[in-house]
Amino acid sequence: MKVLGISGWSGAGKTTLLAALIPLLTARGITVSTIKHAHHDFDVDRPGKDSYRHREAGASEVLISSAKRYAIMHEHRGAPEPTLEDLLTRLNPVDLVLVEGFKKSSHAKIEVWRAAVGKPLLQAEDASVIAVASDAPVPELSVPQLDANQPQQVADFIIAWLDRPTATWDGARRGAAE
């Protein structure tokens, strides 16, 4: 399974870019799953619902299923937060897993950077950044620059990257700069 991060500071447009990339990639026959890291407590369930009550009662996992979808909620119950590697083992195989967040992990990443956010480039300190998608020219980059406002250009870059033998999860851990 190939893993590629879309990383950057909050407000840079990571989710917007991902939402545009997914249909472009799936239209080209690439199966895509996503992992999104949250830095805060979140809930996908609602108080009062049966599944919520099951979790609140102490269930480790609750699986909700219908004719259209299923979801599994797993409570850590004091256990450490799983690593990206742990989470990847829980996904069904696909051509590409796009990861939003986990910017300190060593998987290959495209950094989304906008000067208006007022934060420094991650790429300067992160060798796993293989490209920067920005809305303005970024001087002195050691990786390709993509136009963050042109998702087709970013999708084309990803498709070319997928053809590289080092695009696998193991390859990303060895170093994306190969």
Secondary structure, DSSP 8 states (H G I E B T S, - for coil): -EEEEEE--TTSSHHHHHHHHHHHHHHTT--EEEEE--SS---SS-TTSHHHHHHHTT-SEEEEE-SS-EEEEE--TTS----HHHHHTTS---SEEEEES-TTS-S-EEEEE-GGG----STTT-TTEEEEEESS--TT-SS-EEETT-HHHHHHHHHHHHTSGGGBHHHHHH-TT-
